[in-house]
């Protein structure tokens, strides 16, 4: 299946600190490219994989279970661990859930987590019908480009494949059940207005992780895809500060 130009994975070698950046559901690496480039400009080795089923067609995503997304993320982590002394995970939306899942299972390999509007749960009761609805229709209208800044476009599918959506919900449940095993330092950015992910996800994460070092940062000027919105530079700047300070702490251990 041909990969769309915007969805190509991105990797740039840099210093001994690596950052794995994971994109969201129905999205692509392009939503994280500016963030990755900023981290690289500040000395990090960065990797933004294309998650299976993304960047091609929504029909392919519909046939891709969440375990394949996780396996690709885990491969990216292993590659960075081979190349770098210290590795951080960063994720947008569903990518935040994948980062947390990696931290649950591979916590010894991770120095910290940077999450932007992570998705692990929802209060939207309409999603309860997904297991039945997916047997009747293959997709539903999607929400793409939830960006406040005029003229900025997020590359992604305009349809939500319902089998894949139900698989993502299964990943949410597994991840939420084991949030207590997450001990890595955590910086969570949350948009005050988000039309995709409601505040429940951030509440569950900050309340249930066992990390002693947890910071939640509100984004007052961005919608869901904050990495491409008005607060992008704030995210980039504070991510660099977080990584530099926690790298010093991690190296001292």
Secondary structure as the mmCIF struct_conf table of DSSP 4:
data_model
#
loop_
_struct_conf.conf_type_id
_struct_conf.id
_struct_conf.beg_label_comp_id
_struct_conf.beg_label_asym_id
_struct_conf.beg_label_seq_id
_struct_conf.end_label_comp_id
_struct_conf.end_label_asym_id
_struct_conf.end_label_seq_id
HELX_LH_PP_P HELX_LH_PP_P1 UNK A 2 UNK A 4
HELX_RH_3T_P HELX_RH_3T_P1 UNK A 5 UNK A 7
STRN STRN1 UNK A 10 UNK A 12
BEND BEND1 UNK A 15 UNK A 16
STRN STRN2 UNK A 17 UNK A 22
TURN_TY1_P TURN_TY1_P1 UNK A 25 UNK A 26
HELX_RH_3T_P HELX_RH_3T_P2 UNK A 29 UNK A 31
TURN_TY1_P TURN_TY1_P2 UNK A 32 UNK A 32
HELX_RH_AL_P HELX_RH_AL_P1 UNK A 33 UNK A 41
TURN_TY1_P TURN_TY1_P3 UNK A 42 UNK A 43
STRN STRN3 UNK A 45 UNK A 48
HELX_LH_PP_P HELX_LH_PP_P2 UNK A 49 UNK A 51
TURN_TY1_P TURN_TY1_P4 UNK A 52 UNK A 53
BEND BEND2 UNK A 55 UNK A 56
HELX_RH_AL_P HELX_RH_AL_P2 UNK A 58 UNK A 62
TURN_TY1_P TURN_TY1_P5 UNK A 63 UNK A 63
HELX_RH_AL_P HELX_RH_AL_P3 UNK A 66 UNK A 83
BEND BEND3 UNK A 85 UNK A 85
STRN STRN4 UNK A 86 UNK A 92
TURN_TY1_P TURN_TY1_P6 UNK A 93 UNK A 93
HELX_RH_AL_P HELX_RH_AL_P4 UNK A 94 UNK A 105
BEND BEND4 UNK A 106 UNK A 106
HELX_RH_3T_P HELX_RH_3T_P3 UNK A 107 UNK A 109
BEND BEND5 UNK A 111 UNK A 111
STRN STRN5 UNK A 112 UNK A 116
BEND BEND6 UNK A 117 UNK A 117
BEND BEND7 UNK A 120 UNK A 120
HELX_RH_3T_P HELX_RH_3T_P4 UNK A 125 UNK A 129
HELX_RH_AL_P HELX_RH_AL_P5 UNK A 130 UNK A 133
TURN_TY1_P TURN_TY1_P7 UNK A 134 UNK A 136
BEND BEND8 UNK A 138 UNK A 138
STRN STRN6 UNK A 139 UNK A 141
BEND BEND9 UNK A 149 UNK A 149
TURN_TY1_P TURN_TY1_P8 UNK A 150 UNK A 151
BEND BEND10 UNK A 156 UNK A 156
BEND BEND11 UNK A 158 UNK A 158
STRN STRN7 UNK A 159 UNK A 161
HELX_RH_AL_P HELX_RH_AL_P6 UNK A 162 UNK A 177
TURN_TY1_P TURN_TY1_P9 UNK A 178 UNK A 178
HELX_RH_3T_P HELX_RH_3T_P5 UNK A 179 UNK A 181
BEND BEND12 UNK A 184 UNK A 184
STRN STRN8 UNK A 185 UNK A 191
BEND BEND13 UNK A 192 UNK A 193
BEND BEND14 UNK A 195 UNK A 197
TURN_TY1_P TURN_TY1_P10 UNK A 199 UNK A 199
HELX_RH_AL_P HELX_RH_AL_P7 UNK A 200 UNK A 208
BEND BEND15 UNK A 212 UNK A 212
STRN STRN9 UNK A 214 UNK A 219
BEND BEND16 UNK A 220 UNK A 221
BEND BEND17 UNK A 224 UNK A 224
HELX_RH_3T_P HELX_RH_3T_P6 UNK A 226 UNK A 228
BEND BEND18 UNK A 229 UNK A 229
TURN_TY1_P TURN_TY1_P11 UNK A 230 UNK A 231
HELX_RH_AL_P HELX_RH_AL_P8 UNK A 232 UNK A 251
TURN_TY1_P TURN_TY1_P12 UNK A 252 UNK A 252
#
